[in-house]
Amino acid sequence: MHEDTERCVRAVQAKDARFDGWFFTGVVTTGIYCRPSCPAVPPKPQNMRFYPSAAAAQQAGFRACKRCRPDTSPGSPEWNHRADVVGRAMRLVADGVVDREGVPGLATRLGYSTRQIERQLRAELGAGPLALARAQRAQTARLLIETSALPMSDVAFASGFASIRAFNDTIREVFAQTPTELRDRVARGHPAAANGTLSLRLPFRQPFYPDNLFGHLAATAVPGVEEWRDGAYRRTLRLPHGPGVVALKPTPTYVACTLTLTDLRDLTIAISRCRWMLDLDADPEAVDELLSADEVLEPLVRKAPGRRVPRTACGAEFGIRAVLGQQVSTAAARTHAARLVRAHGEPVEDPGGGLTHLFPMPEALVGLDPENLAFPESRRTTLKALVTALASGDLDLSVGADWDEARAKLGELPGIGPWTTETIAMRSLGDPDAFIASDLGIRYAARALELPVTPAALTRRAAAWRPWRSYAVQHLWATGDHAINTIPA
């Protein structure tokens, strides 16, 4: 979008928050870059320069605006619905792969050379993977500076910087302030959080309808791993440097996020996974506009605009849970998963609630005795085949997975049909166009709305809803009387 100068100028002049994260505006007369909705007086069009990412604006020599804080805007929704290499790369960068494994690690995961990855990212985003990771580190550092009492040296290394000097230089360059000045600017009247616990605000694009999102997560919560407590969805997180616990609470203008981390170096990846799980970088205007064009869906969208797709914090975890949930009720699926967690999950401490375990990794389930599983033999075989494929790396359900390849690999496993494959595609892979035509709730909704009921006919009818069929699924599910559609009292 940043190449459509006229459209970008109109968005900046209108201070249109819908475009926050889609592009960034550099102002040549001030040397700063802003989000489109910046409250300052818009600059003259001839003084505007437009960039596809904060990293590109920083590389062009602009520093972040102190008023609109463009580095905190929602992420571009483009990377959530693209299955090509750039979309996959951006999701992996957000998940911290470059910081942990470097550019070669990113390239290996994507199956390309480092030169190809560099070239494609620069062509679309105006910055390579290192610059994108650097911009992300700067944002993480800013969060730690402003919300914790950590010494600056700890902030530097927790943010992923290799040295104090690189940390200081980057903060001054990006924010035009020293780390100490950043902390002093917000410290007055705002006590810092205890070390290891951070309270953040996760922004999103309006409209935002939280009922089905948090209702689904709460209704399907696995005891010990997830819970609904004090108006918040809480769960354990498996992170690179140790376990974490997050509490997510919806408000009209942001999602309140309280993170308790073993190691603050995991802050960036924890935030990224929470945003992914809640689908916070979606573009609800685009989704609702297309779905509203259908006369059957229009009243549903008008009643609840801004529905999100509930995803998962770990793709492999949800893949296993999807198999456990085959042809059983929500309550039974929770029971099966809870037994697996108690027997094979890693214990954690949760002073603030009732969370007890991390969900077991596939590697921990490879040696599982099928006779200990209280469900049919065919599903035992399916679960065994799935965990073996996940543990060996033959099947990838991470945020950077190739959607078509993952679907093909799933289809090769015994006992995994269209329902399981599309459910995993929607919630593990994050494909916004997954469609579960054979789902019982979808068929009930189709009958009530006088849509075709058979999976083949309904799939043909749903072609008009592409590429947002995952969101259509949420609206169809909402026509039923099920706990997934409402936030618990």
Number of C-alpha atoms within 10 A of each C-alpha: 12 18 12 9 14 10 12 24 22 13 17 25 17 13 19 15 18 18 22 24 23 22 24 27 27 28 22 15 10 12 15 20 31 29 28 28 20 23 12 11 9 17 17 11 15 9 13 19 19 21 23 20 24 31 25 22 28 25 16 16 14 24 25 22 22 14 11 17 15 24 25 17 23 22 24 18 18 15 17 22 17 17 19 14 20 20 18 23 26 23 21 21 24 22 22 23 21 21 21 13 13 15 22 16 15 25 20 12 17 20 11 13 13 16 11 12 22 16 14 17 19 16 12 13 21 20 25 20 25 16 17 23 23 20 23 22 24 22 21 25 27 22 20 26 25 21 22 21 18 19 10 18 14 16 24 28 17 21 25 23 20 11 11 15 11 11 24 18 14 22 22 15 17 25 22 18 18 17 23 12 13 17 21 12 11 14 16 8 6 9 12 19 15 13 16 16 19 20 18 16 16 20 17 23 23 18 18 21 16 24 18 25 24 26 21 22 24 22 21 18 22 24 19 23 24 25 22 23 15 12 14 21 22 27 27 26 24 19 17 13 12 14 20 25 25 23 24 22 21 21 11 10 14 17 22 17 21 18 23 24 23 17 16 26 21 23 24 21 19 26 19 19 20 21 21 26 21 22 21 25 21 28 25 22 14 11 23 23 13 16 25 17 13 14 9 14 18 16 14 18 21 12 9 17 21 22 23 28 27 24 26 23 23 21 21 25 18 20 27 21 20 21 22 23 20 16 13 11 10 16 13 15 20 20 16 17 23 20 15 20 22 18 11 17 20 16 17 17 14 16 8 11 15 17 21 21 25 23 26 21 20 20 14 13 19 18 11 17 10 15 10 9 15 11 13 10 12 10 21 21 14 18 27 20 18 26 24 18 19 20 17 12 10 11 20 23 26 20 25 25 24 17 21 11 13 19 20 12 16 26 15 11 16 15 18 19 13 16 18 22 22 23 22 28 27 24 25 26 30 30 25 23 20 23 29 24 23 19 19 13 18 25 21 17 20 20 12 13 14 10 16 16 19 13 16 12 12 19 18 11 12 20 13 14 21 17 18 22 23 26 27 27 22 20 25 20 22 21 17 15 10 14 16 22 22 18 21 18 6
